[in-house]
Amino acid sequence: MFRKVHIRLTLLCAGITAVIMIIMSLCYLYVSETGLYRNQFQSFQNDINTITTNLEQQSVISMEWLSKMEAQGNYLFFVLDGGVPFLYNQLSSVQGNATRGILLDECRNVYQNMIAKDASVQSESSYRSSHFEFEFVSESTASKYFGSVINMGPYASTLEIIVLSSLQSLEEQILEQRFHFILIDLAAIILLTVFAWLFTGLLLKPIMENHQKQIRFVASASHELRTPLAVILSAAECCKNASAEKREGFLKTIHQEGLRMSSLVNDMLTLSGSDNQRFAVCPKSIELDTLLMNSYEAFDPLAREKSITLSVSLPDKAVPPCSADPERISQVISILLHNAISYTPEQGRIELSLSHKKEHFYLSVRDNGIGISDEDKKKIFDRFYRVEKSRSAKGHFGLGLSIAYEIIKAHGGSIQVTDAEGGGSIFTIIL
């Protein structure tokens, strides 16, 4: 399931980004190609202005000058007198460039059509040289050209100079630019796909981990509920044929296991509330030293039964009030004290302490019990996790520290565990 979601998210992410990138590339190419055509046309117009000025200063148009101008600008020159090509053009056609004549006819046809449609194309005066530039596509060569028709001085009616500039190099430049953009876009799409795969994988990782935790939670809860249910069913079956004295023992077992199941279900509901953001926390202004003393008094008898010394250490100066839920904080301290008493051997010591530094309150439970390994410290607040692998050991379900962690997190605080000098552990609550 997650793999399909991962693939679809990757395609969606990479696809949207690729479409945006392609659209931006097309827009850039359009602007760039339009600018290249415009610059090329302006350069052609400037060259025509220069050529026109040179022609006005010459009394004779020589073949040498025409050859030189064609070579310098990569242009084609046609000089016509009364519509008849000069000898230069006739020789060029004879020498193997037959397309020159066809290009000339095509260019003149385009120009004549423009004159017919727009009278402003014609020169204002027959006694001034004029020129007009335009773009056309040759049907014979299937190529684009810039063309210019120059009408010279008092001979405007008879002397006509046509200059053609092939756009083949410009089109090759544009094709090369498009090819480069295609390669860049393809490489970018591949990189985007790889990035999207990694990025969506990171996004899905916590969801996948949470899904796995839910699966483990359901499996562990089923395991924990199966044992008391089996005991209850077995005891109920035995009650049918048992004597009154034995029936009382079986009923007591059923009652104990029922209470055990009730405790487990309550813990699971508490954690479910935290998962659904419905964790009830009612902060009030409370005195943490008083709350700590109450916890000490409540657990002191239980510690004495195990021959464990329970002590409390409070600061000499008065501690300011803390905004917290007194019932929830008492629940956390009870969980920590219950664990400490369960895992501390007889003649052991447990110390409760409170301190206040820089607007932070520190409550700690220190014991000299079996301690917690570094590997277990990373998992100690996971649900149904216990240092002891036996699931029936000491009547713990492995949910206490998870509940404590959620309560402190709901208060905006933190809880951490460290090793105590000489053995044991220190659980510290920071509010």
Secondary structure as GFF3:
##gff-version 3
##sequence-region A 1 431
A	DSSP	alpha_helix	2	56	.	.	.	ID=ss1
A	DSSP	alpha_helix	63	73	.	.	.	ID=ss2
A	DSSP	beta_strand	75	81	.	.	.	ID=ss3
A	DSSP	beta_strand	84	85	.	.	.	ID=ss4
A	DSSP	alpha_helix	87	94	.	.	.	ID=ss5
A	DSSP	alpha_helix	99	117	.	.	.	ID=ss6
A	DSSP	three_ten_helix	119	121	.	.	.	ID=ss7
A	DSSP	beta_strand	130	137	.	.	.	ID=ss8
A	DSSP	beta_strand	144	151	.	.	.	ID=ss9
A	DSSP	three_ten_helix	153	155	.	.	.	ID=ss10
A	DSSP	beta_strand	159	166	.	.	.	ID=ss11
A	DSSP	alpha_helix	168	239	.	.	.	ID=ss12
A	DSSP	alpha_helix	244	275	.	.	.	ID=ss13
A	DSSP	beta_strand	284	286	.	.	.	ID=ss14
A	DSSP	alpha_helix	288	305	.	.	.	ID=ss15
A	DSSP	beta_strand	309	313	.	.	.	ID=ss16
A	DSSP	beta_strand	322	324	.	.	.	ID=ss17
A	DSSP	alpha_helix	326	342	.	.	.	ID=ss18
A	DSSP	beta_strand	349	357	.	.	.	ID=ss19
A	DSSP	beta_strand	360	367	.	.	.	ID=ss20
A	DSSP	alpha_helix	374	377	.	.	.	ID=ss21
A	DSSP	three_ten_helix	393	395	.	.	.	ID=ss22
A	DSSP	alpha_helix	400	410	.	.	.	ID=ss23
A	DSSP	beta_strand	414	419	.	.	.	ID=ss24
A	DSSP	beta_strand	425	430	.	.	.	ID=ss25
###
